[in-house]
């Protein structure tokens, strides 16, 4: 969820920039998560044939359609947290 939220806020993001934003996640876990999100059609991976190769990730239209729902869930979660 945090990967999708980060990509949703920041747009197309390089792997290392995304890694910096995901506090405490290992390279292995981030790579596996991105691969699974790509397989599920939630993240698009674009590889640019440069030296060194540049890879960027961005959310797909499926996630953009979910964005209002995710925003409402975040508001709901924040509301619950404040009550405690």
Order of alpha helices (4+ residues) and beta strands (2+ residues): alpha-beta-alpha-alpha-beta-beta-alpha
